[in-house]
Amino acid sequence: MPFIPPLDDPWPGLVPPVRVDPAGKVGPTRKQARGPGWRRTSRGLYVPAEVDGSDLRQRIVEAAAVLPSYGGVAGWAALAWCGGRWFDGLHPGGASRRPVTLVTSCQDVRSQAGITISAERLDPREIVVVQGLRVTIPARAVAFEARYARSLGAAVECIDMAAYSDLVSLEECAQYAAKLNGWTGIPRFREAIPLADENAWSPQEVFMRRVWTVDAGMPRPLCNRPVFDENGRHIGTPDLIDPVAGVVGEYEGKLHLEGAQRSRDVRREGLFRGLGLEYVTMLAGDCASPSDFIRRLQEAYARSQWIPPEDRRWRMQPPPWWTDTSTVHSRRTLPEWERARLLRYRAA
């Protein structure tokens, strides 16, 4: 059985579609279905007009109603339903919605507005029921997304963000990929796995890591690893760190530019620099054109070479009291109360 984090009951506020009922008891009559009080979700299925069709979970419920006797919700929608925080069902930039994919194998089901059909073969062991909906297991859902991703970077982001929610580990991805010889897009999935990381906390961090290594050509940094001083005091957990060169990288979006958050960021930078670490930030504007960030990163690496060894006072080895949460395995083994306590800071 795949690991699926404990979920709040997703059904309050969600409305499953119903078919026309001549008696008007369990669904609208034909006349009512044609009126303003009902909204058609797919062929022959309706919900009351006031139901919000833009809600992520409602969209998945409406699409799942089309499933035949065999099959399940696939791809991003399966990951979102299983608790994947970063799978919002939107195209890059958030301008439009992605369709919900249903995998139905050999069942004859047609695509329609907001729903696409995958006829790829489906092992019945790869279907699970989560909170009342049939979905594909996370490893298959991640593989589907990565295989059909628009780019290698998008495939890496998918794996990273599924690992963020502990839906898959890199080992599980590799084991699943080994079974998919000849499948569409499998070379991309396999190429993405060793580039992925189980401890990235946001898509922006994934992008920054890619620019750091691919575009700037710098050594691969560690993701969200705690930094300590000589006395074992936790100084901070930077988005990225090269512990050999002593360079820290942080992503700062719009929320970081003013108010109390900006004050905390400035103090945090001072603490890192006080330990002899060089510090570089990626700003939201760098995502469209990262050339300025690359220049700042190269300058930080150049400066780090001149820091004397005696001034490099940071430590990467955690003290005995520290609880590691850097891998999917370490997070899955946490008791639920400790998981809630230790992982809450990732949402900040």
Wavefront OBJ file of the C-alpha trace (Angstrom):
o trace
v 0.000 0.000 0.000
v 1.529 3.371 -0.980
v 2.101 6.022 1.670
v -0.612 8.677 1.691
v -0.447 11.342 4.426
v -3.458 11.617 6.740
v -6.026 13.851 5.078
v -8.841 15.950 6.382
v -12.185 14.716 5.087
v -12.361 16.369 1.642
v -16.083 15.944 1.131
v -17.632 18.765 3.206
v -18.636 21.443 0.744
v -18.125 19.183 -2.276
v -21.051 18.056 -4.392
v -20.933 14.908 -6.546
v -22.700 15.263 -9.899
v -26.028 13.516 -10.419
v -27.997 12.390 -13.440
v -31.386 13.603 -14.531
v -34.198 12.128 -12.436
v -37.685 12.247 -13.959
v -39.100 12.412 -10.430
v -36.759 15.230 -9.417
v -35.799 13.492 -6.166
v -32.128 12.518 -6.576
v -31.383 14.837 -9.464
v -32.940 17.524 -11.629
v -35.751 16.814 -14.019
v -34.922 17.371 -17.679
v -36.628 20.745 -17.564
v -34.749 21.762 -14.412
v -31.439 20.627 -15.911
v -31.970 23.040 -18.808
v -32.698 25.920 -16.450
v -30.454 28.337 -14.523
v -30.554 26.323 -11.304
v -28.236 23.567 -12.515
v -24.796 23.392 -14.129
v -23.759 20.579 -16.443
v -20.381 19.144 -15.379
v -20.068 16.559 -18.155
v -22.323 14.636 -20.497
v -25.461 13.730 -18.580
v -24.230 14.893 -15.158
v -25.226 18.004 -13.198
v -24.648 19.917 -9.978
v -26.584 22.863 -8.538
v -25.569 26.111 -10.218
v -24.248 27.625 -6.994
v -21.558 24.921 -6.668
v -18.134 26.468 -7.327
v -16.743 24.706 -10.375
v -13.368 26.415 -9.990
v -12.629 24.761 -6.637
v -9.767 22.298 -7.121
v -11.312 19.392 -5.245
v -14.746 20.001 -6.743
v -13.200 19.825 -10.222
v -11.678 16.446 -9.371
v -14.960 15.119 -7.956
v -16.821 16.230 -11.075
v -14.276 14.600 -13.386
v -14.173 11.372 -11.372
v -17.914 10.970 -11.867
v -17.174 10.109 -15.507
v -15.034 7.089 -14.571
v -16.279 3.744 -15.865
v -16.153 0.602 -13.759
v -12.374 0.368 -14.202
v -9.871 3.215 -13.983
v -8.913 6.134 -11.796
v -7.975 9.786 -11.549
v -4.399 10.215 -12.790
v -1.518 12.689 -12.893
v -1.614 15.991 -11.035
v -5.224 15.498 -9.928
v -4.412 12.184 -8.227
v -1.477 13.814 -6.445
v -3.607 16.774 -5.361
v -6.361 14.483 -4.060
v -3.793 12.483 -2.080
v -2.565 15.636 -0.335
v 0.010 17.071 -2.729
v 0.122 20.708 -1.698
v 1.777 22.108 -4.809
v -0.495 20.531 -7.427
v -2.983 23.316 -8.051
v -4.355 22.175 -11.401
v -3.267 25.320 -13.233
v -1.016 25.846 -16.218
v 2.258 27.751 -15.544
v 1.461 31.316 -14.574
v -1.995 30.351 -13.341
v -3.790 31.766 -16.365
v -5.803 28.662 -17.201
v -6.856 25.347 -15.719
v -5.329 22.017 -16.596
v -7.786 19.264 -17.458
v -8.228 16.366 -15.075
v -6.841 13.161 -16.587
v -8.672 9.877 -16.122
v -6.892 6.655 -16.992
v -9.404 4.100 -18.209
v -7.174 1.602 -20.025
v -9.258 -0.157 -22.674
v -12.598 1.267 -21.512
v -14.309 3.346 -24.204
v -14.601 6.804 -22.663
v -14.313 10.056 -24.596
v -12.519 13.228 -23.544
v -14.701 16.262 -22.928
v -14.369 19.788 -21.582
v -12.049 19.794 -18.571
v -11.394 16.053 -18.787
v -8.831 14.111 -20.807
v -8.714 10.352 -21.139
v -5.600 8.188 -21.041
v -5.929 4.739 -22.564
v -2.538 3.555 -21.299
v -2.595 0.125 -19.722
v -3.323 0.138 -16.012
v -2.403 -2.534 -13.501
v -5.333 -2.982 -11.071
v -2.795 -2.931 -8.228
v -2.099 0.694 -9.153
v -5.606 1.876 -8.301
v -6.432 2.900 -4.733
v -9.516 4.414 -3.174
v -8.697 7.606 -1.284
v -11.514 9.376 0.533
v -14.053 7.698 -1.700
v -12.410 8.353 -5.088
v -10.474 5.930 -7.258
v -7.040 7.368 -8.009
v -3.794 5.946 -9.333
v -1.038 5.348 -6.795
v 1.343 8.295 -6.295
v 4.295 6.627 -8.061
v 2.217 6.139 -11.189
v 0.744 9.633 -10.961
v 4.219 11.174 -10.692
v 5.490 9.035 -13.556
v 2.572 10.158 -15.729
v 3.191 13.830 -14.992
v 6.947 13.566 -15.540
v 6.646 11.530 -18.736
v 4.342 14.097 -20.308
v 5.996 17.177 -18.765
v 6.689 20.092 -21.087
v 10.399 20.060 -20.165
v 12.982 18.231 -18.094
v 12.792 21.024 -15.525
v 9.028 20.572 -15.208
v 9.521 16.834 -14.699
v 12.031 17.479 -11.905
v 9.643 19.954 -10.283
v 6.848 17.384 -10.311
v 9.008 14.793 -8.551
v 10.307 17.330 -6.033
v 6.854 18.582 -5.135
v 5.409 15.081 -4.792
v 8.307 14.262 -2.463
v 7.581 17.469 -0.515
v 4.239 15.946 0.484
v 5.916 12.553 1.066
v 3.807 10.937 -1.641
v 6.870 9.363 -3.279
v 10.558 8.934 -2.555
v 13.251 9.035 -5.215
v 13.849 5.337 -4.642
v 10.177 4.586 -5.281
v 10.311 6.665 -8.466
v 13.365 4.765 -9.683
v 11.786 1.403 -8.902
v 8.612 2.344 -10.742
v 10.517 3.771 -13.725
v 12.374 0.484 -14.096
v 9.064 -1.200 -14.982
v 8.115 1.184 -17.799
v 10.335 0.102 -20.682
v 8.974 1.467 -23.946
v 6.385 3.791 -22.393
v 5.906 7.264 -23.828
v 8.205 9.780 -22.132
v 9.999 7.267 -19.928
v 13.499 8.590 -20.874
v 12.505 12.008 -19.501
v 11.201 10.522 -16.252
v 14.364 8.498 -15.765
v 16.561 11.496 -16.541
v 14.665 13.645 -14.044
v 14.910 11.301 -11.057
v 18.630 11.812 -10.221
v 18.164 15.570 -10.668
v 15.323 15.675 -8.139
v 15.570 16.295 -4.400
v 13.351 15.122 -1.551
v 13.773 18.298 0.501
v 12.790 21.175 -1.809
v 10.054 23.283 -0.254
v 8.597 25.144 -3.243
v 8.625 25.234 -7.058
v 10.645 28.455 -6.874
v 13.415 26.644 -5.013
v 13.434 23.940 -7.679
v 13.834 26.604 -10.355
v 16.629 28.321 -8.428
v 18.493 25.035 -8.032
v 18.227 24.407 -11.769
v 19.594 27.859 -12.608
v 22.371 27.365 -10.025
v 23.566 24.098 -11.545
v 22.522 24.116 -15.205
v 22.702 27.776 -16.218
v 25.418 28.986 -13.847
v 27.343 25.706 -13.895
v 27.961 25.694 -10.143
v 28.151 22.564 -7.950
v 24.817 21.114 -6.918
v 23.737 22.668 -3.604
v 21.935 21.015 -0.713
v 18.265 21.878 -0.195
v 16.989 23.224 3.126
v 19.735 21.846 5.313
v 20.100 23.369 8.795
v 23.133 25.507 9.567
v 24.582 25.651 13.087
v 27.204 27.744 14.818
v 30.215 26.360 16.680
v 28.113 25.825 19.809
v 25.465 23.763 18.016
v 22.913 26.582 17.927
v 20.590 26.473 14.930
v 21.157 29.652 12.927
v 18.830 28.988 10.034
v 17.812 26.657 7.228
v 18.628 28.284 3.886
v 16.842 27.315 0.698
v 20.136 26.221 -0.877
v 23.676 25.872 0.423
v 26.985 24.768 -1.053
v 28.749 23.622 2.136
v 32.117 23.292 0.398
v 32.260 26.792 -1.083
v 30.263 28.313 1.759
v 27.581 29.941 -0.421
v 23.943 30.271 0.672
v 21.070 30.935 -1.734
v 17.603 32.185 -0.792
v 14.504 32.816 -2.893
v 12.638 36.003 -2.004
v 9.194 36.490 -3.498
v 6.933 39.512 -3.193
v 6.091 38.749 0.447
v 9.746 39.195 1.374
v 10.067 42.768 0.128
v 8.450 44.728 2.945
v 7.301 44.777 6.546
v 8.284 42.359 9.277
v 9.269 39.641 6.804
v 11.865 41.937 5.233
v 13.312 42.705 8.657
v 13.586 38.994 9.435
v 15.288 38.351 6.096
v 17.895 41.066 6.703
v 18.624 39.709 10.177
v 18.869 36.183 8.791
v 21.347 37.281 6.119
v 23.469 38.946 8.793
v 23.570 35.752 10.855
v 24.723 33.682 7.890
v 27.362 36.227 6.903
v 28.527 36.373 10.505
v 29.450 32.691 10.262
v 31.532 33.299 7.146
v 28.943 32.292 4.574
v 28.433 34.221 1.339
v 24.787 35.051 0.679
v 22.901 35.467 -2.602
v 19.190 35.971 -3.250
v 16.976 35.168 -6.199
v 14.134 37.653 -6.604
v 10.753 37.009 -8.190
v 11.808 39.046 -11.226
v 14.792 36.763 -11.802
v 12.484 33.918 -12.804
v 11.731 35.534 -16.170
v 15.377 36.369 -16.856
v 17.890 34.823 -14.431
v 21.006 36.506 -15.854
v 21.280 38.964 -12.940
v 20.981 36.142 -10.422
v 23.665 34.154 -12.240
v 25.990 37.145 -12.039
v 25.304 37.596 -8.316
v 25.863 33.891 -7.737
v 29.183 33.920 -9.574
v 30.272 36.947 -7.550
v 29.322 35.186 -4.305
v 31.419 32.161 -5.264
v 34.328 34.438 -6.134
v 34.119 36.217 -2.766
v 33.850 32.947 -0.856
v 37.320 31.930 -2.020
v 38.848 34.814 -0.038
v 37.244 33.969 3.316
v 39.983 32.629 5.650
v 39.400 29.144 7.114
v 39.304 30.542 10.655
v 36.345 32.755 9.687
v 34.302 29.820 8.357
v 32.464 29.089 11.572
v 29.325 27.387 10.296
v 28.630 23.737 10.953
v 26.488 21.314 8.937
v 26.644 18.415 11.405
v 23.457 18.543 13.513
v 23.768 18.221 17.292
v 22.409 15.033 18.910
v 19.088 16.649 19.813
v 18.258 17.555 16.193
v 15.546 15.549 14.378
v 16.289 15.042 10.699
v 13.450 15.783 8.255
v 15.471 16.015 5.041
v 14.235 12.795 3.421
v 10.874 11.288 2.632
v 11.712 8.284 4.798
v 12.637 10.407 7.820
v 9.398 12.397 7.556
v 7.169 9.368 7.057
v 8.477 7.762 10.236
v 7.597 10.758 12.410
v 4.625 10.397 14.766
v 1.765 12.565 13.565
v 2.105 15.066 16.439
v 5.822 15.477 15.743
v 5.241 15.689 12.024
v 2.831 18.574 12.574
v 5.297 20.322 14.887
v 8.459 19.908 12.815
v 7.049 20.426 9.327
v 4.826 23.421 9.983
v 7.674 25.841 9.253
v 7.845 24.660 5.637
v 4.562 26.444 4.927
v 5.877 29.770 6.202
l 1 2 3 4 5 6 7 8 9 10 11 12 13 14 15 16 17 18 19 20 21 22 23 24 25 26 27 28 29 30 31 32 33 34 35 36 37 38 39 40 41 42 43 44 45 46 47 48 49 50 51 52 53 54 55 56 57 58 59 60 61 62 63 64 65 66 67 68 69 70 71 72 73 74 75 76 77 78 79 80 81 82 83 84 85 86 87 88 89 90 91 92 93 94 95 96 97 98 99 100 101 102 103 104 105 106 107 108 109 110 111 112 113 114 115 116 117 118 119 120 121 122 123 124 125 126 127 128 129 130 131 132 133 134 135 136 137 138 139 140 141 142 143 144 145 146 147 148 149 150 151 152 153 154 155 156 157 158 159 160 161 162 163 164 165 166 167 168 169 170 171 172 173 174 175 176 177 178 179 180 181 182 183 184 185 186 187 188 189 190 191 192 193 194 195 196 197 198 199 200 201 202 203 204 205 206 207 208 209 210 211 212 213 214 215 216 217 218 219 220 221 222 223 224 225 226 227 228 229 230 231 232 233 234 235 236 237 238 239 240 241 242 243 244 245 246 247 248 249 250 251 252 253 254 255 256 257 258 259 260 261 262 263 264 265 266 267 268 269 270 271 272 273 274 275 276 277 278 279 280 281 282 283 284 285 286 287 288 289 290 291 292 293 294 295 296 297 298 299 300 301 302 303 304 305 306 307 308 309 310 311 312 313 314 315 316 317 318 319 320 321 322 323 324 325 326 327 328 329 330 331 332 333 334 335 336 337 338 339 340 341 342 343 344 345 346 347 348
